[in-house]
Amino acid sequence: MSTAPLDPAGADHRDLLAVLRGAPAAAAPVPLPPPPASVSLLPEAATSRHQLVADLALAGGPVLVDVGPGAHDGAPHGAPDGAPEEGQVLLVGLLAALAAAGRSVRLVPGPATAGARAELTRLGLGHLLADVAEDASRRGAGLPASDPNRWLTLLRDLDARHRAWFTPGGAGAGAGASRSEQVAGLAALRAEHLHPPLLPVAATWSAQDRARVAALLDRARAVGEEPLRGVPEERLAAAADDLDRLPDGLDRLAALVPRLASETGWRPRTVSELAAGLPVLTRVEDALRTYVPAALRTDLDQTAAVLARQPRSLLSAEERERRRELKRLAALRHDGASFGPGDVEALGALQRDWAATVGGAPAPAASRADLADLLDPVRRSLVAVADVVPDVPADPELDRLGDVAGQVRRAARAVRGRQDRAAVEVEGLADLAAAVPAGSGPADVARLVDGTHWRAALEAADPGGAPVARVAEDFRRLDEQRRARAVRELQLALSGARARPVQVAGREPGEQTGEQAGEQTGDVDVLVVEDAHRLAAPAVAELADRAGQLVLLGTGGGEDGSAWTRAAAVLPVLALPLPVRPSAVAEAVTSALTAAGVEVVPAGTPGAAELELREGGARLLLGLEDALATWRVQDREVVRPARARATGVPYRLLRVADWSTDPRAVARSLAEEVRALAPAVEQAPAAAAPAVPVPVESFPKGLGAAEDAQRAVSDFVTALAGGNPNIDQTPPATIDAAVALAYADLGVTAADAAVLDAAMDRLGYRRRGTKVLRAFKESVQRTKKKMRGAGVRVP
């Protein structure tokens, strides 16, 4: 980036001045570039958006910045008490960056100037403004230590870790979802009582692999009677292809039989009868190549009598009749040749065979070719299938082909299910298959497979090795050293005249301030104007005549005719707020901390990016990492904690990685942290009101003390931290305590179903699978046994 002084006659600058003076805008604003990856501005509260302003200003073009509502409207900015104002932070960083680059700057002051002057003075740079004398006592002897290479390494490390969590496809081959989305997906599955097992191999599953595994599990979980129990595997393997093909063949055959009946009137009873008559149909088709269809219905006895007549005199009536008959018979052949005894014999044999097999007069069948292609494979498959499925006949009746096809399909599913179950064991998917709840559909199975892949991918080691919190702490320390060194370098540049102080001008042309007012009438490289939304555009244009570049700071929606309003027609507006997005873990975190007894309220930031935890007068500001996913590393790790410290409220960033690993432990840690912040309060002598227990007289005998049961249930629910219980991790003693409390509420004569519902409600079991019901029913029986031993009569 060039740091050379700008050309006062720059085309962009001239065009902007013309617009400020009332000329029409020549072109629409161009889009802004994305914020830079790192921040080098002096204020610790400067974000990547402030850095973008400085970069654009150093690039030489005009800049228009919306610093947001607040001080520019005559009121403090919307930041909490003690937090730096956006305009003040920007002004400190921008003026220092321009001065360090060797630019001469004139500032038209506004509401943020006083705060900027105070901050520069705190940093030991008050004399950066020409109207402030240098405090010689703040001069340092040398440059503070710094490690820019280590700082850059940590910056890249934190960025890589963040991308691994919040960039799609960043966690495993073919992952698709980002790690944060996987965490949200797992939470949603567990809320529906779908608990993916931990299968390390699942971390490498691609989308195609997951689809294959889901299909395999869906087929393998088919329940019902096994119709092929006891059939050896080798016989099933030999008939596997026939089992797959036969149902479709039977369905096609069943569709052809009615067509055959409509064409020929033939209604065979079984497949074998159909096969026996098929050659006759073939012969009819062959005969029709020689004879016309009417020949098949000709009276052959009468034809034979005509052929047996002896020739007569050509002039006799008998001879003329005989010749007419012979001519009519010749018309029965396609070639018109004479019709003789051989033709009678051939057609007679066909009619006899047809009558013996089909009945009636021979007729052509258009479906004959389809039947011929289909029948032999179907008959072979029927024989093979009947060998392994006893209920399937080798020669079924044609009107039962649909039923037989259904039988074969059920048998084929059983064979595939047996093979798939074997494949599940071979591929190590038994735990995954066991996790599929009864009654689940294919969609639930597919989601469980996705969840298994996500869990395995999330268990993979995070890049870098060192805990991210430690890396972030080291980065913040080096970043602080880096800023301190930059402050000292600018002090040295100012004392050595390598950097020039910023001239503070008046708000109107000719108005001057400060002791050096006489020196403020020359040309400068950059004119920075605060409150541009209030200043008249022509006045700003006159001030900018002696500058090569114009930077306007203000608030959107400026007054008519203001410099801001006219500049916005040709310049893109750069807003300073950082974008946030809704947090996927905010609800779960709030629920867990509320269950732990901590008050949780939104911190007032857009998009629920932060929560405020309150306990006994103490406050802790909790940032949610996934809501800040679009922020740069310094925005997230340096700027936000610094701004929170300025308000006097402790700040902690909740990382999605920590929450996904052990949400209960994180919730307990946060609750302990906010309680540790609470000031010690002298307790009043009056005893606190006790919790309302189950009345002792209503607690059944033989089940121990009501207080012990209540404590066991309360400890279990608190440890859940808003999560869903897992029956494998629920101690039997806790289930017994819940059942005992249910009997205390409902009475010892309550029905088992009512006791089960009440006990499961106490422990948070909303979805009640087979394992859950079994565990609670066993507890009910144990509880009844204890009560009977104590002399209580129970049903």
Disulfide bonds with the S-S distance in Angstrom:
none
